[in-house]
Amino acid sequence: MKEQRWLRIIPVALIMYTISYIDRTNVALALDPKLSPMMAFLKMDDAIKGNAVGLFFFGYLLLQIPSGHLASRWSPRKLVSIFLVFWGLCAIGCGLVANVTQFKVMRFALGVAESGVYPATLVLLANWFPKAERARANAYWIVCQPLAVAGAAPITGWFLGSLNLPGHADWNWRLTLMMEGALPLIWLPVWWHFISDRPREAKWISAGEREYLETTLAREARELEPAEKVPFWRALLQPVVFILIPIYFLQNAAAYGCNTFLSEALKGGGHSFTSFQTGALYALPYLVAVAMMVGLSRHSDRTQERRGHVAFAFGLSGVCLVASVLVRGYSFWLAYAFLLFAIQGPFSGQAMFWAIPAETMPRSVVGAAMGLVNALGNIGGWAGNYAFGQLKQRTGDLTVPFAVLGGGLILAALLCALLPRARRAAG
């Protein structure tokens, strides 16, 4: 039964990475001065906040390439299981810090602990879903990113407003980070039980389905292999990699810069929102991102076109982000309407983006190549946070930093024209 793969692999991977994304973004609300005393307790200003949150991404780049390479040759299932333990401990540790230096160390360590999960999961999906299904498989998994924010933001906001202990003003953010940080340890047994590395190792699919997958995936892998073997490092340094990296860098700069400072855009205009209302307003643009991800990925698989879909997602997002800050002084709700479609691009473009290397590069190097792109591209997560914090600190306003991030997304959309066209799936 074909649906078994979609109902078993995708939901378990989705929830696993949803937990990862919660641990990565709940600090955005915890560091909002209106919701929590964390920023004052750690003696941060906006510039320090952006840099401290962004240090995650320097740790995040360390194990990307070796993890992608190891997942291709060993076991994505076992590799992710190891990372689940370590990132759970580091996420809990973020709620136990006593000063900004300790917070920076824990954010860096959390980045290291999560650094191999993304490429390992991409390899896992490439082991289970042929080319004709890959954009949808990527989208249904990566949808966890906006879904995590949409689902967790109101809950995190409610925790921050409710978990107040008499005489312990700083414990609302501590308890929030520790409780949400324990989730990967809880999910580990589920991941271990339900995930198999390849169809031939799974006892829960039919023999016919197993044979179809193994045959199709082997044929697609042969089509991408070069006529003669080349050294690993030369195979990795293909031109497409050097186009993917800046695109993904700009995408991450916008995704994480907006994520950390989005709650700032929900202030002003004569409106005063509760912690829960702030969380709900924060979440709604990410629900739009979920809908865009599913719709664009389905259309991309139907047409077997990738780069145009990526460019559309990034371009629309960049234009709406710039428009949002330009109209913010005239109407809060009009600016918020633009934000609804400004946040989606970095998420809805990813499904097709990650299908491109899987469909244009040799199978022997694609895991490491995706690890390299993810590693260097995720430095954009630090750059977006750092640049936003610095620009906001210097200008005292959101207009310039949001406009810079929006311009970066427009540039990323233009760079998509340099990406190769994926070959259409046979049959």
PyMOL commands that set and color helices and strands:
alter all, ss='L'
color gray80, all
select helices_A, chain A and resi 3-30+38-41+46-54+56-60+64-73+76-94+100-114+117-126+131-142+144-162+171-181+183-194+199-201+207-224+232-236+239-265+275-303+307-327+332-342+345-348+350-360+363-377+379-395+399-418
alter helices_A, ss='H'
color red, helices_A
deselect
rebuild
show_as cartoon
